[in-house]
């Protein structure tokens, strides 16, 4: 995390009191017969296993986490997906062909099962997540000491109580796992290669792993597939700005500057 980004994040935390009051003023304005059936009310009414209720600070933190995790990540990944696919003619042709075949089979119909058939688009999005992970690092608290063995055979202990950081950009660019990691190559996740499994079940951890993996993984893929399926079916798109650099001044890395495209209306059914 850059110094500028850290300062912004610290400022956000320092201003937390006003956010807590805003959230709780909203909750207190609801009378007993006006309680809402929504996420905020659920968190306010929640209790831990020991019976302790959630605090204002905890509810505020969880609400901010939901907003950041559900909005910024998907919007950034959608933008990166467009920039990458439109920059690679082979990938664009493959995605368009897949959309044509699905359109012939189902027409304009969209549902979850149809989205699951979009394997080519899925791999394009997954490769974007590998190269442009919306979360730079994952942090976990060690509840039990354990020993790590490197691929060179060295061993070292991670003590109980420590916090460990798993840097996504480093993990996703390990050449012993991902061949030519600097190359955008969605086929690396396809049949016969499956590089996300080369180093074991935690080779690809953009969504975390184990019992604390991201609950929104399937929804994130579904959301981005819907966006790009609609755009590719209805518009001829061309990237006219240079491929964007990563903006490291943000809490979640996003494309730096504007990503500009030209577009022309079309119907996939007539192509």
C-alpha positions as CSV (number, residue, x, y, z in Angstrom):
1,X,0.0,0.0,0.0
2,X,1.5,3.4,-1.0
3,X,2.1,6.2,1.6
4,X,-0.6,8.3,-0.1
5,X,-3.1,5.4,0.0
6,X,-2.3,4.7,3.6
7,X,-2.9,8.3,4.6
8,X,-6.3,8.2,2.9
9,X,-7.2,5.0,4.7
10,X,-6.1,6.4,8.1
11,X,-8.2,9.5,7.5
12,X,-11.2,7.3,6.7
13,X,-10.7,5.4,10.0
14,X,-10.2,8.7,12.0
15,X,-13.6,9.9,10.6
16,X,-15.3,6.7,11.7
17,X,-17.2,8.4,14.6
18,X,-19.3,10.4,12.2
19,X,-20.1,7.3,10.1
20,X,-21.1,5.4,13.2
21,X,-23.4,8.2,14.3
22,X,-24.9,8.4,10.8
23,X,-25.6,4.7,10.7
24,X,-27.0,4.5,14.2
25,X,-29.1,7.7,13.8
26,X,-30.7,5.9,10.9
27,X,-31.4,2.8,13.0
28,X,-32.7,4.7,16.0
29,X,-35.1,6.6,13.8
30,X,-36.9,3.4,13.3
31,X,-39.6,2.7,15.8
32,X,-40.3,-0.9,16.9
33,X,-43.0,-1.3,14.3
34,X,-40.8,0.2,11.6
35,X,-37.9,-2.2,11.8
36,X,-36.5,-2.9,8.3
37,X,-35.8,-6.3,7.0
38,X,-32.3,-5.3,5.6
39,X,-28.6,-6.0,6.2
40,X,-28.2,-3.0,8.6
41,X,-31.0,-4.1,10.9
42,X,-29.7,-7.7,10.8
43,X,-26.2,-6.6,11.9
44,X,-27.6,-4.3,14.6
45,X,-29.7,-7.1,16.0
46,X,-26.9,-9.7,15.8
47,X,-25.2,-11.3,18.8
48,X,-22.0,-13.2,19.1
49,X,-21.9,-16.8,20.3
50,X,-21.2,-15.6,23.8
51,X,-24.3,-13.4,23.8
52,X,-22.5,-10.1,23.3
53,X,-24.3,-7.7,21.0
54,X,-22.5,-6.0,18.1
55,X,-21.1,-2.5,18.8
56,X,-21.6,0.7,16.8
57,X,-18.0,0.5,15.6
58,X,-18.3,-3.1,14.6
59,X,-21.5,-2.6,12.6
60,X,-20.0,0.5,10.9
61,X,-16.9,-1.5,10.0
62,X,-19.0,-4.4,8.5
63,X,-21.1,-2.0,6.5
64,X,-18.0,-0.2,5.1
65,X,-16.6,-3.6,4.3
66,X,-19.7,-4.7,2.4
67,X,-19.7,-1.5,0.4
68,X,-16.0,-1.7,-0.5
69,X,-16.1,-5.5,-1.2
70,X,-19.2,-5.5,-3.3
71,X,-18.9,-2.3,-5.4
72,X,-15.3,-1.1,-5.9
73,X,-14.0,-4.6,-6.7
74,X,-16.6,-5.5,-9.3
75,X,-16.5,-2.1,-11.1
76,X,-12.7,-2.1,-11.3
77,X,-12.6,-5.8,-12.5
78,X,-15.3,-5.0,-15.1
79,X,-13.2,-2.1,-16.5
80,X,-10.0,-4.2,-16.5
81,X,-11.9,-7.0,-18.3
82,X,-12.9,-4.7,-21.1
83,X,-9.5,-3.2,-21.4
84,X,-7.8,-6.6,-21.6
85,X,-10.3,-8.3,-23.9
86,X,-10.4,-5.3,-26.3
87,X,-6.6,-5.2,-26.4
88,X,-6.3,-8.9,-27.5
89,X,-8.0,-9.7,-30.8
90,X,-7.8,-13.4,-30.3
91,X,-9.5,-13.2,-26.9
92,X,-12.2,-10.9,-28.3
93,X,-12.9,-13.2,-31.3
94,X,-13.2,-16.2,-28.9
95,X,-15.6,-14.4,-26.6
96,X,-17.7,-13.1,-29.4
97,X,-18.0,-16.6,-30.9
98,X,-19.0,-18.0,-27.6
99,X,-21.7,-15.3,-27.3
100,X,-23.0,-16.1,-30.9
101,X,-23.3,-19.8,-30.0
102,X,-25.1,-19.1,-26.8
103,X,-27.4,-16.6,-28.5
104,X,-28.3,-19.2,-31.2
105,X,-29.1,-21.7,-28.4
106,X,-31.1,-19.4,-26.0
107,X,-31.8,-16.1,-27.7
108,X,-31.9,-13.1,-25.4
109,X,-32.7,-15.2,-22.4
110,X,-30.4,-14.8,-19.4
111,X,-30.3,-16.9,-16.3
112,X,-27.6,-18.3,-13.9
113,X,-27.3,-21.7,-15.7
114,X,-26.8,-19.9,-19.1
115,X,-24.0,-17.8,-17.5
116,X,-22.3,-20.9,-16.3
117,X,-21.9,-22.0,-20.0
118,X,-19.8,-18.9,-20.7
119,X,-16.5,-20.7,-20.0
120,X,-14.4,-18.5,-22.4
121,X,-15.7,-15.2,-20.8
122,X,-15.2,-16.8,-17.4
123,X,-11.5,-17.5,-18.1
124,X,-11.0,-14.0,-19.5
125,X,-12.4,-12.5,-16.2
126,X,-10.3,-14.9,-14.1
127,X,-7.1,-13.9,-15.9
128,X,-7.9,-10.3,-15.3
129,X,-8.3,-11.1,-11.6
130,X,-4.9,-12.8,-11.6
131,X,-3.2,-9.8,-13.2
132,X,-5.2,-7.0,-11.6
133,X,-6.4,-8.3,-8.2
134,X,-8.8,-5.8,-6.6
135,X,-7.5,-6.7,-3.2
136,X,-3.7,-6.3,-3.0
137,X,-3.2,-8.5,0.1
138,X,-5.1,-10.8,2.3
139,X,-4.5,-10.8,6.1
140,X,-5.0,-13.6,8.5
141,X,-4.3,-14.1,12.2
142,X,-2.5,-17.2,13.2
143,X,-4.5,-19.2,15.8
144,X,-2.0,-22.1,15.9
145,X,1.7,-22.2,15.2
146,X,2.6,-24.0,12.0
147,X,5.7,-24.7,9.8
148,X,6.0,-23.6,6.2
149,X,8.2,-25.5,3.8
150,X,9.4,-23.6,0.7
151,X,9.8,-25.2,-2.7
152,X,13.6,-25.1,-2.1
153,X,13.1,-27.3,1.0
154,X,13.7,-24.6,3.7
155,X,11.5,-24.5,6.7
156,X,10.4,-21.8,9.1
157,X,7.8,-21.4,11.8
158,X,4.8,-19.0,11.8
159,X,4.1,-18.3,15.5
160,X,0.7,-18.3,17.0
161,X,-0.7,-14.7,17.4
162,X,1.1,-13.3,14.4
163,X,-0.6,-11.6,11.5
164,X,0.4,-12.9,8.1
165,X,-0.1,-11.1,4.8
166,X,-0.6,-12.9,1.5
167,X,0.3,-10.5,-1.4
168,X,-1.9,-11.2,-4.4
169,X,0.4,-9.6,-7.0
170,X,3.4,-11.7,-5.9
171,X,1.3,-14.9,-5.6
172,X,-0.3,-14.4,-9.0
173,X,3.0,-13.8,-10.8
174,X,5.0,-16.8,-9.6
175,X,6.5,-18.3,-12.7
176,X,6.6,-21.8,-11.2
177,X,2.8,-21.7,-11.0
178,X,1.8,-19.4,-13.9
179,X,3.7,-19.7,-17.2
180,X,4.7,-16.3,-18.6
181,X,2.9,-14.5,-15.8
182,X,3.2,-11.1,-17.5
183,X,1.2,-12.3,-20.5
184,X,-2.6,-12.1,-20.6
185,X,-3.5,-15.7,-21.4
186,X,-7.0,-16.8,-20.3
187,X,-6.3,-20.2,-21.8
188,X,-4.0,-21.0,-18.8
189,X,-7.1,-21.9,-16.8
190,X,-8.6,-24.1,-19.5
191,X,-8.6,-27.9,-19.9
192,X,-5.2,-29.4,-20.2
193,X,-3.4,-26.6,-18.4
194,X,-5.4,-25.5,-15.3
195,X,-2.5,-23.5,-13.9
196,X,-4.6,-22.4,-11.0
197,X,-4.2,-25.9,-9.6
198,X,-0.5,-26.5,-10.3
199,X,0.6,-25.5,-6.8
200,X,-2.3,-27.1,-4.9
201,X,-5.7,-25.9,-3.9
202,X,-4.4,-22.4,-2.8
203,X,-2.6,-21.6,-6.1
204,X,-5.3,-19.0,-7.0
205,X,-6.4,-17.1,-3.9
206,X,-7.9,-13.9,-5.3
207,X,-11.1,-14.7,-3.5
208,X,-9.2,-16.0,-0.5
209,X,-9.5,-19.7,0.5
210,X,-10.7,-22.2,3.1
211,X,-13.6,-21.4,5.4
212,X,-13.0,-17.6,5.1
213,X,-13.1,-17.4,1.3
214,X,-15.2,-14.7,-0.3
215,X,-18.9,-15.5,-0.2
216,X,-19.5,-13.2,-3.2
217,X,-17.2,-15.1,-5.7
218,X,-20.0,-16.6,-7.8
219,X,-22.0,-13.4,-7.7
220,X,-19.0,-11.4,-8.9
221,X,-18.4,-13.6,-11.9
222,X,-22.2,-13.6,-12.7
223,X,-22.4,-9.8,-12.4
224,X,-19.4,-9.2,-14.7
225,X,-20.6,-11.8,-17.2
226,X,-24.0,-10.1,-17.5
227,X,-22.3,-6.7,-18.1
228,X,-20.0,-7.9,-20.8
229,X,-22.4,-10.3,-22.4
230,X,-24.8,-7.4,-22.9
231,X,-22.1,-5.0,-24.2
232,X,-20.6,-7.5,-26.6
233,X,-23.9,-8.6,-28.0
234,X,-25.2,-5.1,-28.6
235,X,-22.1,-3.0,-29.5
236,X,-19.0,-3.1,-31.6
237,X,-16.3,-1.8,-29.2
238,X,-12.8,-0.6,-29.8
239,X,-10.3,0.6,-27.2
240,X,-8.9,3.9,-28.4
241,X,-6.9,5.0,-25.4
242,X,-3.6,3.5,-24.4
243,X,-3.8,0.4,-22.2
244,X,-4.1,1.8,-18.6
245,X,-1.5,1.6,-15.9
246,X,-2.4,0.5,-12.4
247,X,-3.2,3.4,-10.0
248,X,-1.5,2.5,-6.8
249,X,-2.7,5.6,-5.0
250,X,-6.1,4.0,-4.3
251,X,-7.0,1.6,-1.6
252,X,-8.1,-0.9,-4.3
253,X,-5.9,-0.6,-7.4
254,X,-7.9,0.7,-10.4
255,X,-7.0,1.7,-13.9
256,X,-5.2,5.1,-13.9
257,X,-6.9,7.7,-16.0
258,X,-9.7,7.2,-18.4
259,X,-10.3,4.0,-20.4
260,X,-11.8,5.3,-23.7
261,X,-13.7,3.2,-26.2
262,X,-15.7,3.8,-29.4
263,X,-18.9,2.0,-29.8
264,X,-21.4,1.2,-32.6
265,X,-24.8,-0.4,-32.1
266,X,-25.1,-3.9,-33.6
267,X,-27.2,-7.0,-33.2
268,X,-25.4,-10.3,-32.6
269,X,-28.3,-12.1,-34.2
270,X,-27.4,-10.6,-37.6
271,X,-23.7,-11.4,-37.5
